[in-house]
Amino acid sequence: MNILKPELNDYLHSLTPTQDPVLKKMELLADKKEFPIIGPLVGRLLCQLALLTKAKRILELGSGFGYSAIWFSKGIHPTGQILCTDGSNENASLAAQFFKQAQIENMVQYRVCDALSVLNQDSGLFDIILNDVDKHEYPKVFSLAVPLLKKGGLLITDNTLWQGRVIDTNPSPSTVGIQRFNKLSYESPLVLTTLLPLRDGVTVSLKL
Ligand SMILES: C[S@@+](CC[C@H](N)C(=O)[O-])C[C@H]1O[C@@H](n2cnc3c(N)ncnc32)[C@H](O)[C@@H]1O
């Protein structure tokens, strides 16, 4: 189910055509591989939120081949660092090529690992954490990620409307993960959360 009418979705895309040649190439690759990237509408939001928070340290949980990281690089402080994580070696080597083409290889570190393991390490505090891992893991990510955010930092979580499946009454394990996450992020006194119905739903939780 599309959250927005296709005509409105097309309208939004027509307002923000992708100009950057590297991002454009990545969007074509994502289409070809049917790989779920956040896309230009949410990419622009990531860049905007990095600028708003004057972010210097960003952690991505589920980086794929680097599309969301390139959007962050456009808004992060010039001396900032983006720590990418993904379980796939293939994604890591594609990302390395794209980071080189975008000339941001000095700004990015990419670890092939279980993304949640980074949340268990002593990795310091982050200005922004992007949560885009497997959906059944979302509640665990919430509990582990919020303590690693600076005050005023953001947990940004993708796919929180899950193509409308969040209101299923007989939900799959992935849907249950997102439903629990949404409830947690609205009920927790540690954050102030808004779920934006952009693309597949993006939740922005501000650490209080
Ligand atoms: C939706 S894609 C990420 C897309 C990326 N954020 C973008 O928009 O460019 C999700 C990625 O998370 C990875 N992933 C899912 N669960 C993971 C986990 N627990 N640890 C590491 N990687 C994980 C998958 O391999 C996949 O590449």
The ligand as an SDF file (V2000), in Angstrom:
LIG
                    3D

 27 29  0  0  0  0  0  0  0  0999 V2000
   17.1410   -0.9510    3.9840 C   0  0  0  0  0  0  0  0  0  0  0  0
   18.7700   -1.4310    3.7320 S   0  0  0  0  0  0  0  0  0  0  0  0
   19.7150   -0.0110    4.1380 C   0  0  0  0  0  0  0  0  0  0  0  0
   19.6640    1.0790    3.1530 C   0  0  0  0  0  0  0  0  0  0  0  0
   20.5090    2.2830    3.5040 C   0  0  0  0  0  0  0  0  0  0  0  0
   20.2410    2.8160    4.8250 N   0  0  0  0  0  0  0  0  0  0  0  0
   20.2400    3.3650    2.4660 C   0  0  0  0  0  0  0  0  0  0  0  0
   19.1480    3.9480    2.5030 O   0  0  0  0  0  0  0  0  0  0  0  0
   21.1040    3.5990    1.6430 O   0  0  0  0  0  0  0  0  0  0  0  0
   19.0540   -2.3970    5.1670 C   0  0  0  0  0  0  0  0  0  0  0  0
   20.4660   -2.9240    5.2830 C   0  0  0  0  0  0  0  0  0  0  0  0
   20.6460   -3.3280    6.6220 O   0  0  0  0  0  0  0  0  0  0  0  0
   21.4320   -4.4970    6.6520 C   0  0  0  0  0  0  0  0  0  0  0  0
   21.1000   -5.1390    7.9270 N   0  0  0  0  0  0  0  0  0  0  0  0
   19.8980   -5.5230    8.3900 C   0  0  0  0  0  0  0  0  0  0  0  0
   19.9830   -5.9660    9.6670 N   0  0  0  0  0  0  0  0  0  0  0  0
   21.2840   -5.8340   10.0120 C   0  0  0  0  0  0  0  0  0  0  0  0
   22.0360   -6.0900   11.2010 C   0  0  0  0  0  0  0  0  0  0  0  0
   21.4670   -6.5710   12.3070 N   0  0  0  0  0  0  0  0  0  0  0  0
   23.3580   -5.8210   11.1870 N   0  0  0  0  0  0  0  0  0  0  0  0
   23.9750   -5.3240   10.0970 C   0  0  0  0  0  0  0  0  0  0  0  0
   23.3250   -5.0580    8.9550 N   0  0  0  0  0  0  0  0  0  0  0  0
   22.0020   -5.3040    8.9110 C   0  0  0  0  0  0  0  0  0  0  0  0
   21.0880   -5.2650    5.3940 C   0  0  0  0  0  0  0  0  0  0  0  0
   22.1940   -6.0200    4.9750 O   0  0  0  0  0  0  0  0  0  0  0  0
   20.7680   -4.1280    4.4140 C   0  0  0  0  0  0  0  0  0  0  0  0
   21.8800   -3.8150    3.6350 O   0  0  0  0  0  0  0  0  0  0  0  0
  1  2  1  0
  2  3  1  0
  2 10  1  0
  3  4  1  0
  4  5  1  0
  5  6  1  0
  5  7  1  0
  7  8  2  0
  7  9  1  0
 10 11  1  0
 11 12  1  0
 11 26  1  0
 12 13  1  0
 13 14  1  0
 13 24  1  0
 14 15  1  0
 14 23  1  0
 15 16  2  0
 16 17  1  0
 17 18  1  0
 17 23  2  0
 18 19  1  0
 18 20  2  0
 20 21  1  0
 21 22  2  0
 22 23  1  0
 24 25  1  0
 24 26  1  0
 26 27  1  0
M  CHG  2   2   1   9  -1
M  END
$$$$
